[in-house]
Amino acid sequence: MAGMSAGRGKIVVVGGGIAGVTCAEQLSLQFPDEVILLLTAAPLIKAVTNVKQVLRALEEFDVEEQTSSTLQSRYPNIKVVHSAVKELKADEQMVVTEDGACYHYSQLCVCAGARPRLIVEGNPYVLGIRDTDSARTFQQHLTKARRVLVVGNGGIALELVYEMEGCEVIWAIKDKSIGNTFFDPGAAEFLIPQLKSEKPQTPLTCKRMKYTTEGGAGQEDGGVGSALGPDWHEGLNLRAAQEISRCVHIEAECEVQRILLHQEFKGLNISASSVPRREGGATSDPADWPVYAELTNGKIYGCDIIVSATGVTPNVEPFVGGNNFDLGEDGGLRVDDHMRTSVRNVYAAGDVCTAGWTPSPHWQQMRLWTQARQTGWYAAKCMAADRLGETIEMDFCFELFAHVTKFFNYKVILLGKYNAQGLGTDHELLLRCTKGREYVKVVLQSGRMMGAVLIGDTDLEETFENLILNRMDLSVYGEDLLDPNIDIEDYFD
């Protein structure tokens, strides 16, 4: 391996997740006669497949876990190296991996992703879910679990709470309502009944996550795997052993104050809280839980597992030591509007980077798989332009924030400043809600549409995308904008 150090001038991409693989694939097409090195700690890479253009600014796609040989057969000039990065020596334009090999680069794109921000490190009962390995570890623990505490209010927590069956679930959120990252309290209220009803027995038709393995590939280097994609839970059986219907209890406006192991809890001679039953009674609480969580609202719950889903931290450590990187407030590698970091010939994309440019009025960075693909693709285009001495316009996907996903068995589309991000009090909301079917929210500022949340099959996404981008004054339409008896598309043909 060390002989690779002689291969000066190669293009190197670090990270086998959506951003890194998308970047490497695009570079491979741009430079078919050059070797593109993809360094990844994980045994499998994440490939984007079945891309479908939903809107001008929005793609829907599947994420498939593949072996490196599958990627290399499709792109013969990509060479995958399975080793975690130990150190970046930017002055020498060289990356050193954990196995001691050195790789010189002419251009480097860091797509090292992010890792879960655990509420406590090193506790065997506290699990983070970020990549496939950690999701499978959780699945194994879940099979024997009677009660699970989920801490956090983002996408992983939302999906997990809905998908788990056969155990009690306590969901601790620091906000007043669920899904605060994506939803306002009204949308949260619309979704809550889904938690109290039985899940549909027919599986979702949307199975975007596929698993392929090669000869029992395992993660040997302890490196961090790449982030989960859409529908990550589809390949997992998230059922615990108990024959109980779904039982979710939400503790709002609180955080975990401390975590106690069984012996510590017994030594304090205090009693645990009981989980309220739907009918109003409470479950009896056996005193043999392996771990207890004390919440800031004073309640103490015993449980078998605690899932920490409280956000992520960009994986910058192997790169920043001794190198003069500008970091964003969230700890990511700050990039300009050409995905360049502050260090010469080093670019970054995906969860590891922080957008350092002034964004368009309708775009914001969020660490989601859609943006991992967009930034990975765009970084490759920028690297190619810089290499060829060409100019490049900023990609259209950065004009409008757009994300499609599924929560609680509903299709969810988020557009623009969907939660009035950064608009202060200078905005108004229009709402339309049909219980059990759809929830539509529009954010207006000075009569112009700035963002929207569409839950359910509304078929409004294309019209709303156009209205946001065209910046049309909609004041004259007033409430009619969301009147279900008016075909809004006829207005704006």
Secondary structure, DSSP 8 states (H G I E B T S, - for coil): -GGGGG-TTEEEEE--SHHHHHHHHHHHHH-TTS-EEEEESSSSEEEEEEEEEEETTEEEEEEEEE-HHHHHHHSTTEEEEE--EEEEEGGGTEEEETTS-EEEEEEEEE---EEE--SSSS-TTEEE--BHHHHHHHHHHHTT-SEEEEE--SHHHHHHHHH-BSSEEEEE-SSSSTTTTT--HHHHHHHHHHHHS---SS--S---EE---SSS----S-----B--TTGGGGS--B-S-----EEEEE-S--EEEEEEHHHHHHHT------B-TTS-B----S--SEEEEETTS-EEEESEEEE-S-EEE--HHHHTTS---B-TTSSEEE-TTSB-SSTTEEE-GGGEEE-S---TB------HHHHHHHHHHHHHHHHHHHHT------GGGTB-EEEEEETTEEEEEEESTT-TT-TT--EEEEEEETTTEEEEEEEETTEEEEEEEESS---HHHHHHHHHHT-B-GGGGGGGG-TTS-HHHHT-
